Amino acid sequence: MPSSSPIRILAADDHPLIRAGLVSFLATESGLEVVGEAGNGEEALEKYRVLRPDIVLMDLSMPMLDGIAATKAIIEEFPDAKVIVLTTYGGDEDIHRALDAGAMGYLVKDMVAGEILNVIRTVYAGRRGIPQPIAAKLAEHTPRIPLTPRETEVLSLVANGLSNGEVAARIGRTEGTVKVHLKNILQKLGANDRTEAVTTALRRGFIRLD
């Protein structure tokens, strides 16, 4: 039997217009109730403490605390919290990081309304909400071969236009060490050169441009 109580939702997104659109969409659906909104990760954590919603819809790119850090903070404090990432980022590494942080579902904002509602109800019922396109993206890059934190740092600096020498000075290592890191990065990403590595890493969510 369906519950008579609505699913209480906290919507966290730093873009007011996007957040307003999401809230308006959810308000049209019976059985759902948006009980709060947050414009950054810290506010999402604060609102969760007060409201204790059934579901958090969490954007990834937010100020103060990003969506990954906010998800970790909420679940560390409230282990039974149910977080669904709702974002524009669809890279496999974005998905992995969100799931590793404790998110139970993952949605990309251009998904159809029915998909979003289905994932909300699936996660509310205590199951993982991974739509087929998201599962396919993960399967495309299985087994997962992550970059190390240092490799991520090096590639981020390269993506921002720094030369090997400039990267070496920034991280306090030799230029030879930077070249070794880049060689490992190219191999892990299946890239032929620095440009392809940066393009691939941006697409898959390993790095972001500042």
C-alpha positions as CSV (number, residue, x, y, z in Angstrom):
1,M,0.0,0.0,0.0
2,P,1.4,3.4,-0.8
3,S,2.2,5.7,2.1
4,S,-0.2,8.5,2.9
5,S,2.7,10.8,3.8
6,P,4.4,12.6,1.0
7,I,8.1,12.1,0.3
8,R,9.8,15.1,1.8
9,I,12.5,16.6,-0.4
10,L,15.4,19.1,0.2
11,A,16.6,20.6,-3.1
12,A,20.2,21.8,-3.1
13,D,21.4,23.8,-6.2
14,D,23.3,27.1,-6.3
15,H,21.4,28.4,-9.4
16,P,18.1,30.0,-8.2
17,L,16.3,29.7,-11.5
18,I,17.2,26.0,-11.9
19,R,16.3,25.4,-8.3
20,A,13.0,27.2,-8.7
21,G,12.2,25.2,-11.9
22,L,13.0,21.9,-10.1
23,V,10.8,22.9,-7.1
24,S,7.9,23.8,-9.4
25,F,8.2,20.5,-11.3
26,L,8.2,18.5,-8.1
27,A,5.2,20.5,-6.8
28,T,3.1,19.2,-9.6
29,E,3.6,15.6,-8.6
30,S,1.3,14.1,-6.0
31,G,3.1,12.3,-3.2
32,L,6.1,14.7,-3.2
33,E,6.7,17.7,-1.0
34,V,9.7,20.1,-1.2
35,V,10.3,21.1,2.4
36,G,13.4,23.1,1.9
37,E,15.9,24.6,-0.5
38,A,19.7,25.2,-0.2
39,G,22.0,27.3,-2.4
40,N,25.3,25.8,-1.3
41,G,26.6,22.6,0.4
42,E,26.9,24.1,3.9
43,E,23.4,25.3,3.7
44,A,22.3,21.9,2.6
45,L,23.9,20.3,5.6
46,E,22.3,22.9,7.9
47,K,18.9,22.5,6.4
48,Y,19.2,18.7,6.7
49,R,19.9,19.0,10.4
50,V,16.7,21.0,10.9
51,L,14.3,19.4,8.4
52,R,15.4,15.8,8.2
53,P,14.0,15.3,4.7
54,D,13.4,11.9,3.2
55,I,15.4,12.7,0.1
56,V,18.1,15.3,-0.8
57,L,18.5,16.3,-4.4
58,M,22.1,17.5,-4.5
59,D,23.9,19.4,-7.2
60,L,27.6,18.7,-7.6
61,S,28.9,22.1,-8.4
62,M,28.2,24.4,-5.5
63,P,30.1,27.0,-3.4
64,M,31.1,26.7,0.2
65,L,30.9,22.9,0.1
66,D,30.5,21.2,-3.2
67,G,28.0,18.4,-3.7
68,I,30.5,15.6,-3.0
69,A,31.7,17.2,0.3
70,A,28.2,18.0,1.3
71,T,27.0,14.4,0.7
72,K,29.8,13.0,2.7
73,A,29.1,15.4,5.6
74,I,25.4,14.7,5.7
75,I,25.9,10.9,5.6
76,E,28.7,11.0,8.2
77,E,26.3,12.8,10.6
78,F,23.1,11.0,9.4
79,P,24.1,7.5,8.1
80,D,20.5,6.8,7.0
81,A,20.3,9.9,4.8
82,K,19.2,9.3,1.2
83,V,21.0,11.6,-1.2
84,I,20.4,11.7,-5.0
85,V,22.8,13.7,-7.1
86,L,21.1,15.8,-9.7
87,T,23.7,17.5,-11.9
88,T,24.8,18.5,-15.4
89,Y,27.9,16.4,-15.0
90,G,27.6,12.9,-16.5
91,G,31.2,11.7,-16.6
92,D,31.9,8.2,-15.2
93,E,34.3,9.6,-12.6
94,D,31.7,12.1,-11.4
95,I,29.3,9.2,-10.9
96,H,31.9,7.1,-9.1
97,R,32.8,10.0,-6.8
98,A,29.2,10.6,-5.9
99,L,28.5,7.0,-5.2
100,D,31.7,6.7,-3.2
101,A,30.5,9.7,-1.1
102,G,27.3,7.8,-0.2
103,A,24.8,9.0,-2.8
104,M,22.1,6.4,-3.5
105,G,21.1,7.8,-6.8
106,Y,22.5,9.7,-9.7
107,L,20.6,11.8,-12.2
108,V,21.6,14.2,-15.0
109,K,19.4,17.3,-15.4
110,D,18.4,16.6,-19.0
111,M,16.8,13.3,-18.1
112,V,13.1,13.0,-18.7
113,A,10.7,13.8,-15.8
114,G,9.6,10.2,-15.5
115,E,13.2,9.0,-14.9
116,I,13.7,11.6,-12.2
117,L,10.5,10.7,-10.4
118,N,11.3,7.0,-10.7
119,V,14.7,7.4,-9.1
120,I,13.3,9.5,-6.3
121,R,10.7,6.8,-5.4
122,T,13.3,4.0,-5.8
123,V,15.8,5.6,-3.4
124,Y,13.0,6.5,-1.0
125,A,12.2,2.7,-0.9
126,G,15.8,2.1,0.1
127,R,17.2,0.9,-3.2
128,R,19.9,2.4,-5.5
129,G,18.6,4.7,-8.2
130,I,20.9,4.2,-11.2
131,P,19.1,4.8,-14.5
132,Q,20.2,2.8,-17.5
133,P,22.2,5.6,-19.2
134,I,24.2,6.1,-15.9
135,A,24.8,2.4,-15.5
136,A,25.9,2.2,-19.2
137,K,28.4,5.1,-18.6
138,L,29.9,3.2,-15.7
139,A,30.1,-0.1,-17.6
140,E,31.9,1.7,-20.5
141,H,34.9,2.3,-18.3
142,T,35.1,-0.9,-16.3
143,P,37.3,-1.7,-14.5
144,R,37.7,1.7,-13.0
145,I,41.2,3.1,-13.3
146,P,41.3,6.3,-11.2
147,L,44.0,9.0,-11.3
148,T,45.9,9.5,-8.1
149,P,45.5,12.9,-6.3
150,R,48.9,14.0,-7.5
151,E,48.1,12.9,-11.1
152,T,44.8,14.9,-10.9
153,E,46.7,17.9,-9.6
154,V,49.2,17.7,-12.4
155,L,46.6,17.3,-15.1
156,S,44.5,20.2,-13.7
157,L,47.6,22.4,-13.9
158,V,48.3,21.3,-17.5
159,A,44.6,22.0,-18.4
160,N,45.1,25.5,-17.2
161,G,48.0,26.0,-19.6
162,L,51.0,25.5,-17.4
163,S,54.2,24.0,-19.0
164,N,56.0,21.0,-17.4
165,G,58.5,23.3,-15.8
166,E,55.7,25.5,-14.4
167,V,53.9,22.5,-13.1
168,A,57.1,21.2,-11.4
169,A,57.6,24.5,-9.7
170,R,54.0,24.6,-8.5
171,I,54.0,21.1,-7.0
172,G,57.6,21.3,-5.7
173,R,59.0,18.4,-7.8
174,T,61.4,18.1,-10.7
175,E,60.3,18.4,-14.3
176,G,61.3,14.7,-14.8
177,T,58.8,13.7,-12.1
178,V,56.1,15.7,-13.9
179,K,56.9,13.8,-17.1
180,V,56.5,10.5,-15.3
181,H,53.2,11.6,-14.0
182,L,52.1,12.7,-17.4
183,K,53.2,9.3,-18.9
184,N,51.1,7.5,-16.3
185,I,48.1,9.8,-17.0
186,L,48.2,9.2,-20.7
187,Q,48.3,5.4,-20.2
188,K,45.4,5.5,-17.7
189,L,43.2,7.6,-19.9
190,G,44.2,6.0,-23.2
191,A,45.4,9.3,-24.6
192,N,48.1,10.0,-27.1
193,D,49.1,13.5,-25.9
194,R,48.5,16.2,-23.3
195,T,45.6,17.7,-25.3
196,E,43.8,14.5,-25.6
197,A,44.4,13.7,-22.0
198,V,42.9,17.0,-20.9
199,T,39.9,16.6,-23.2
200,T,39.2,13.1,-22.0
201,A,39.7,14.0,-18.3
202,L,37.2,16.9,-18.6
203,R,34.6,14.7,-20.4
204,R,34.9,12.0,-17.9
205,G,34.9,14.2,-14.8
206,F,38.4,13.7,-13.5
207,I,39.1,17.4,-13.6
208,R,37.3,20.8,-13.9
209,L,38.6,24.0,-15.5
210,D,39.0,26.8,-13.0
